Amino acid sequence: DIMIKYSLDSFKEKYGDDVSIVLKEQLNSTPLTAEQLNDALECYKASYGAYKSQITIAEGYEITYTYIIGGSKSSEEISETACFVKPENDCWKMLPVTAETLKGFNNAQSLLDQQ
């Protein structure tokens, strides 16, 4: 809750009141490989606090997209790349990392498992 409040306050400071975020366009979409899906699972568990859960991720993509964020004071167009995964029996989830950086999450989890 504190992070959300901080984000909203910083958005209002930069963009003004009535801040909105609108997806402009999807620029690129690349399916994740089997290895990247395994790495994405560890990232998902870390991001959503699901370390002890039995979860499978069968589908995922690295997507580059453009969005517009703005309010009463200013606006800007931003391009980002992130991974989107579909956990079994759940809705699509965004992982705010690229496919290349997914590897680090699996390595970090391996170190934690050894302790």
Secondary structure as a PSIPRED ss2 file (coil, helix, strand):
# PSIPRED VFORMAT (PSIPRED V4.0)

   1 D C   1.000  0.000  0.000
   2 I H   0.000  1.000  0.000
   3 M H   0.000  1.000  0.000
   4 I H   0.000  1.000  0.000
   5 K H   0.000  1.000  0.000
   6 Y H   0.000  1.000  0.000
   7 S H   0.000  1.000  0.000
   8 L H   0.000  1.000  0.000
   9 D H   0.000  1.000  0.000
  10 S H   0.000  1.000  0.000
  11 F H   0.000  1.000  0.000
  12 K H   0.000  1.000  0.000
  13 E H   0.000  1.000  0.000
  14 K H   0.000  1.000  0.000
  15 Y H   0.000  1.000  0.000
  16 G C   1.000  0.000  0.000
  17 D C   1.000  0.000  0.000
  18 D C   1.000  0.000  0.000
  19 V C   1.000  0.000  0.000
  20 S E   0.000  0.000  1.000
  21 I E   0.000  0.000  1.000
  22 V E   0.000  0.000  1.000
  23 L E   0.000  0.000  1.000
  24 K E   0.000  0.000  1.000
  25 E E   0.000  0.000  1.000
  26 Q E   0.000  0.000  1.000
  27 L E   0.000  0.000  1.000
  28 N E   0.000  0.000  1.000
  29 S E   0.000  0.000  1.000
  30 T E   0.000  0.000  1.000
  31 P E   0.000  0.000  1.000
  32 L C   1.000  0.000  0.000
  33 T C   1.000  0.000  0.000
  34 A H   0.000  1.000  0.000
  35 E H   0.000  1.000  0.000
  36 Q H   0.000  1.000  0.000
  37 L H   0.000  1.000  0.000
  38 N H   0.000  1.000  0.000
  39 D H   0.000  1.000  0.000
  40 A H   0.000  1.000  0.000
  41 L H   0.000  1.000  0.000
  42 E H   0.000  1.000  0.000
  43 C H   0.000  1.000  0.000
  44 Y H   0.000  1.000  0.000
  45 K H   0.000  1.000  0.000
  46 A H   0.000  1.000  0.000
  47 S H   0.000  1.000  0.000
  48 Y H   0.000  1.000  0.000
  49 G C   1.000  0.000  0.000
  50 A C   1.000  0.000  0.000
  51 Y C   1.000  0.000  0.000
  52 K C   1.000  0.000  0.000
  53 S C   1.000  0.000  0.000
  54 Q C   1.000  0.000  0.000
  55 I C   1.000  0.000  0.000
  56 T C   1.000  0.000  0.000
  57 I E   0.000  0.000  1.000
  58 A E   0.000  0.000  1.000
  59 E E   0.000  0.000  1.000
  60 G E   0.000  0.000  1.000
  61 Y E   0.000  0.000  1.000
  62 E E   0.000  0.000  1.000
  63 I E   0.000  0.000  1.000
  64 T E   0.000  0.000  1.000
  65 Y E   0.000  0.000  1.000
  66 T E   0.000  0.000  1.000
  67 Y E   0.000  0.000  1.000
  68 I E   0.000  0.000  1.000
  69 I E   0.000  0.000  1.000
  70 G E   0.000  0.000  1.000
  71 G C   1.000  0.000  0.000
  72 S C   1.000  0.000  0.000
  73 K C   1.000  0.000  0.000
  74 S C   1.000  0.000  0.000
  75 S E   0.000  0.000  1.000
  76 E E   0.000  0.000  1.000
  77 E E   0.000  0.000  1.000
  78 I E   0.000  0.000  1.000
  79 S E   0.000  0.000  1.000
  80 E E   0.000  0.000  1.000
  81 T E   0.000  0.000  1.000
  82 A E   0.000  0.000  1.000
  83 C E   0.000  0.000  1.000
  84 F E   0.000  0.000  1.000
  85 V E   0.000  0.000  1.000
  86 K E   0.000  0.000  1.000
  87 P E   0.000  0.000  1.000
  88 E C   1.000  0.000  0.000
  89 N C   1.000  0.000  0.000
  90 D C   1.000  0.000  0.000
  91 C C   1.000  0.000  0.000
  92 W C   1.000  0.000  0.000
  93 K E   0.000  0.000  1.000
  94 M E   0.000  0.000  1.000
  95 L E   0.000  0.000  1.000
  96 P C   1.000  0.000  0.000
  97 V C   1.000  0.000  0.000
  98 T C   1.000  0.000  0.000
  99 A C   1.000  0.000  0.000
 100 E C   1.000  0.000  0.000
 101 T C   1.000  0.000  0.000
 102 L H   0.000  1.000  0.000
 103 K H   0.000  1.000  0.000
 104 G H   0.000  1.000  0.000
 105 F H   0.000  1.000  0.000
 106 N H   0.000  1.000  0.000
 107 N H   0.000  1.000  0.000
 108 A H   0.000  1.000  0.000
 109 Q H   0.000  1.000  0.000
 110 S H   0.000  1.000  0.000
 111 L H   0.000  1.000  0.000
 112 L H   0.000  1.000  0.000
 113 D H   0.000  1.000  0.000
 114 Q H   0.000  1.000  0.000
 115 Q C   1.000  0.000  0.000
